Amino acid sequence: NQLLSGHLPQWPALHDLTALGLAGIPETNYGAIPSTWNNLPSLTDLFLANMSISGPLPSLSSSVSMSRITLLDIRFTSTAALPDDWSRLGNITSITLKNIAGLSGGIPASWARGMSQLTAITVSGVPGIIASLDVFSAFNSSLAQMDLSNSSIQGTLPAAWGSELPNLQALNLSNNALSGMQQDSWCRKVTGD
């Protein structure tokens, strides 16, 4: 359980590694994510916490092996942008982006088109990344859990969510700046009518 210091390791191909979790020391810059991480053919779960990463997050879809990722969890990290080409992670079922500093732009629209297996998404404590809740309307109807708390979201709940997200079971929108009345389609969904 020691905290990681220094730069991220350059691993050779670790063919049997399925899950990788690293926790760093806050305020320590770990450099860029090494390109050799694309040589992890069995990796399905990637968890990075308390890591200040220089440069962009990796292009996880740049190799066939990284496209197998089903769980991506990045917390208390500092980075500049969310890669558009993560939309090619067609097997991903869960994404957590929590308390990430320095992000500019928003959630790429291409994610909704490409992440067809996604059932859970958490974007929490990332102010300014969600300009509009409408971006989530385009996600696959299999989306069952959304945590968009603490993200300075303004506006109202999209009426379309009542029909476009029929499998939604858990929704956390706490600590945002939402306004307006709850949509009729949401009332019917909650009551089961």
C-alpha positions in Angstrom: 0.0 0.0 0.0 2.9 2.4 -0.5 2.1 5.5 -2.5 3.8 5.7 -5.9 6.4 8.4 -6.5 8.6 9.2 -9.5 7.5 8.7 -13.1 5.0 6.0 -14.2 6.8 2.7 -15.1 7.6 1.6 -18.6 6.3 -1.9 -18.5 7.1 -4.5 -21.1 4.3 -6.6 -22.4 2.6 -8.2 -19.3 0.4 -10.6 -21.1 -1.7 -11.8 -18.2 -2.3 -8.5 -16.4 -6.1 -7.8 -16.3 -6.4 -5.0 -13.7 -4.1 -2.1 -13.0 -4.6 0.2 -10.1 -2.2 3.0 -9.1 -2.5 5.5 -6.3 0.0 8.4 -6.2 1.0 11.2 -4.0 -1.0 14.4 -4.4 0.9 17.3 -5.9 3.4 15.0 -7.5 3.7 15.0 -11.3 4.1 11.6 -12.7 4.9 12.6 -16.3 3.0 11.2 -19.3 1.4 7.8 -19.3 3.9 5.6 -21.1 3.1 4.3 -24.6 4.2 0.8 -23.5 0.9 0.6 -21.6 -0.6 -0.2 -24.9 1.3 -3.6 -24.7 -1.1 -4.9 -22.0 -3.2 -7.3 -24.1 -5.4 -8.6 -21.3 -6.0 -5.4 -19.4 -9.7 -4.8 -18.8 -9.7 -2.6 -15.6 -7.7 0.6 -15.3 -7.8 2.7 -12.0 -5.6 5.8 -11.5 -6.0 7.9 -8.3 -4.2 11.0 -6.9 -2.0 11.3 -10.0 -1.0 14.5 -11.7 -0.3 13.4 -15.3 1.4 15.7 -17.7 0.1 15.9 -21.2 -3.1 14.2 -22.5 -4.7 11.1 -21.2 -3.6 8.1 -23.3 -5.2 7.1 -26.5 -6.5 3.8 -25.0 -7.9 2.7 -28.4 -4.6 3.0 -30.2 -4.0 -0.8 -29.9 -6.3 -3.7 -30.1 -5.4 -4.8 -26.6 -6.4 -1.5 -24.9 -9.8 -1.7 -26.6 -10.7 -4.5 -24.3 -11.0 -2.2 -21.3 -14.4 -2.6 -19.6 -13.8 -0.4 -16.5 -12.0 3.0 -16.4 -11.7 4.8 -13.1 -9.7 8.0 -12.9 -10.0 10.0 -9.6 -8.2 13.0 -8.0 -6.1 13.5 -11.0 -4.9 16.5 -13.0 -5.0 16.4 -16.8 -5.9 18.6 -19.7 -8.6 16.9 -21.9 -10.7 13.8 -22.4 -9.6 11.9 -25.5 -12.1 11.9 -28.3 -11.0 8.5 -29.5 -12.0 6.8 -26.3 -15.3 6.5 -28.2 -13.7 3.4 -29.8 -13.7 1.6 -26.4 -16.7 -0.4 -27.5 -16.5 -2.9 -24.6 -16.4 -0.3 -21.8 -19.3 -0.7 -19.3 -18.2 1.7 -16.6 -16.4 5.1 -16.6 -15.6 7.1 -13.4 -14.1 10.6 -13.7 -14.0 12.1 -10.3 -12.4 15.2 -8.9 -10.2 15.8 -12.0 -8.5 19.2 -12.1 -7.4 21.1 -15.2 -9.9 19.7 -17.7 -11.0 21.9 -20.6 -13.7 21.2 -23.0 -16.4 18.7 -22.2 -17.4 15.1 -22.7 -16.8 14.3 -26.4 -20.1 13.7 -28.2 -18.4 10.7 -29.9 -18.4 8.8 -26.6 -22.1 8.4 -26.8 -22.0 7.0 -30.3 -19.1 4.6 -29.7 -19.6 3.3 -26.1 -22.5 1.0 -26.8 -22.0 -1.2 -23.8 -21.8 1.6 -21.2 -24.2 1.0 -18.2 -22.6 3.3 -15.6 -21.0 6.8 -15.8 -19.8 9.0 -13.0 -18.6 12.5 -13.7 -18.4 14.0 -10.2 -16.5 17.0 -8.8 -15.4 18.2 -12.3 -16.9 21.7 -12.5 -17.5 23.0 -16.0 -17.1 19.8 -17.9 -20.8 19.3 -18.4 -22.2 22.3 -20.3 -25.5 20.6 -20.9 -27.2 17.5 -19.7 -28.4 16.9 -23.3 -25.0 15.2 -24.1 -26.2 12.2 -22.0 -29.4 11.8 -24.1 -27.3 10.3 -26.9 -25.8 7.5 -24.8 -27.1 4.0 -25.3 -30.4 3.2 -23.8 -28.6 0.5 -21.6 -27.3 3.3 -19.3 -28.5 2.4 -15.9 -26.5 4.5 -13.5 -25.4 8.2 -13.7 -23.6 10.2 -11.0 -23.2 13.8 -12.2 -22.9 15.3 -8.7 -20.8 18.3 -7.7 -20.2 19.4 -11.3 -21.8 22.9 -11.4 -24.4 21.8 -13.9 -27.1 24.4 -14.6 -30.4 24.2 -16.4 -33.2 21.6 -16.2 -33.5 17.9 -16.7 -34.0 17.0 -20.3 -37.6 15.8 -21.0 -36.2 13.2 -23.4 -34.4 11.3 -20.6 -37.8 9.8 -19.6 -37.9 7.9 -22.9 -34.3 7.8 -24.2 -32.9 6.3 -21.0 -35.5 3.6 -20.2 -33.1 1.5 -18.1 -31.9 4.3 -15.9 -32.2 3.1 -12.3 -29.9 5.4 -10.3 -29.3 9.1 -10.8 -27.3 11.5 -8.6 -27.5 15.2 -9.5 -26.8 16.6 -6.0 -24.8 19.8 -5.4 -25.5 21.3 -8.8 -27.5 24.4 -9.9 -30.5 22.8 -11.6 -33.7 24.7 -11.8 -37.3 24.4 -13.1 -39.9 21.8 -12.7 -39.5 18.0 -13.0 -40.6 16.8 -16.4 -43.9 14.8 -16.7 -42.0 12.0 -18.4 -39.8 11.7 -15.3 -42.8 11.6 -13.0 -44.3 8.7 -15.0 -40.9 6.9 -14.9 -40.6 7.3 -11.1 -44.2 6.1 -10.5 -44.1 3.3 -13.0 -47.0 4.7 -15.1 
